[in-house]
Amino acid sequence: MAINWGPYESSGGLGVRVGIEADWENVSNGDGHAVLNVKYYTQNIHSWDDEQTLNFSGAITGSDSFNNVQGEGVTLRHTDARWYVYGANE
């Protein structure tokens, strides 16, 4: 699947945005479960050295802190997997 990007948050010409990529695996009517894999990325306008924190809410909670020294490329910051059980009619 494609990365869905949020807007750039910037200050003084520097900026970073967060992207999320989610895909389902193991979807099976016979098993009654599915796994959602979620990957969180950042992309910078310019490189700078500072601490950042991704805060998660909703079904995925917690946080992930990192130092933002990478340049303008896309960087994978965090992965998470969620197990869902569903009924026969879902």
Secondary structure, DSSP 8 states (H G I E B T S, - for coil): ---EE---EEETTEEEEEEEEEEEEEEETTTTEEEEEEEEEEEESS----EEEEEE-TTS-EEEEEE----SSEEEEEEEEEEEE--TT-
